[in-house]
């Protein structure tokens, strides 16, 4: 049984207005959840650092699981599930996690080499410049 209204017979204008209103409510809920997760996740991390749990970071990861579950429940972008995705495709090399992993790799390599603060900064600058060059090329390619 589904509680989602059927979209096939709806007047497109009113469906659009509904989607805008529901999106705004979901954004508000999502942001309240994110705002609450900042102190809750930091508190859980501090508790995990001070008190030994069943595994390292158990409480923190429990908060993350709750956050991920609540994100699925809120489902901010559900209004576009039945729409053509268009040109929006995520390049896995440029997700936040991928960029952080790349910069982290540079930092770790420089530290392992015994790099100074100046050499670490220079290596990070080169890595960021490389990211800028790569994404600029992708941007030009996508606009051609």
N, C-alpha and C positions, 0 to 999 in steps of 0.2 A: 504494500500500500504506500503510495507516495503522497506527500503533503504539498509538493510543489505544484503551483497552478499550471494547467496545460497552456502551452504557448501557441499552439497551432491556430486557435480560433480567436485569440486576443487581438484587439485593435492595436496596430503597431505603435501608434502614438502613445496610448495609455500603457502599453507594455514597456515602452521606452521610459516614460515617466516613473513607472513602478521600479524599473531597474535602477534608475538614477537614485531614487529615494532609498531603496534597499541597499544599494552600494554605499551611500553615505552613512547609513546606520551601521553597516558592517565595518566600514572604516573606523568609525567611532569606537565600536566594540574592540576591534583589532588593536587600536592605539591604546585604549584603556588597559587591555591585556598586556601589551608590550610595556607600558609604563609601570604596571604592577610587577612584571617579570624582572625588571632591573634590580630593585632592592631584594626581591625574593630569591633570585638566582645568586646574587652576591652573598646574601645571608646564608643560603644553603652551602655555598662554596666555603665560607668562613667556618661554618659548623663542621663541614667535612675535613677541613684542614686541622681543626682543633681536636675533634673527637674521631677516633678510629671507628669506621663503620664496617659493614660486611665486605665492602670493597672500596677502593679509592674513588672518592667522588660520588658515592651512591646517592646521596640526597640531591646533589646538584643535577645528576643525570635524570633523577626522578622528576625534578622541576622541568628539565628540558622535554621529557616525554609528555608531561602535562601541557607544556606550551605547544608542542607539535600537535597533540590531540586537539587542543582548543582551536588551533589554526585550521584544522580540517573541519571542525564543527562550524566555525564562523564562515569559512569558504568564501572569502571576499570576492573572488572573481567568477563566481558561479554564473553570472549573467551572460558570460561569453562562451559557455560550454557548447552551445549549439550554433556558434558563429564560426565562419572561416577564420583560421588563425592569421591569415595574411602573411606579411613578410617577417613577422616576429619569430625569430628562432634564436635560441640561446647557443652561443658558441661555448662549448665546455671549457675552452682554454681561458675564457674571460669571465668566469663566474667569480664571485667574491672569494669563495674557497680556493679556487685555482690561482688567483692572483696572490692571495695571502701565502699559499704554499710555495709559490715561485719566489716571493720576496723572502720568506722564511728560509728557503734553500740557500739563497745568496748569503743571508746573515749567518747561517750555520757554517757554510763553507769558509767564509771570511774569518769567523771566530776560530774554526779548527786550524786555519793557517796561522793563527796568532796575529791576526790583523789588528791594526790600531783603529781608534775611533775614526780617524781621517780615511783610512783605506776602506773601512766598512761603509762609511758614508758615500765614498766614491763608487763602490760596488753597487750600493742600493740606488744611487743616482743613475748609474748605467742601466740597471735593470728596469727602473721606472721609465727612463728614456726609451728603452727598447719596447716596453709595453705601449708607450705613446705612439711610437713609429708603427708598430704592428696594427694598433687599432685605427690609426689614421689611414693606413693603407686599406684596411677593411671598409672603413667609412667611405673612402673614395670609390672603392670597387662596388659597394652597394648602391651608390648614387649614379653610377654610369648607366 
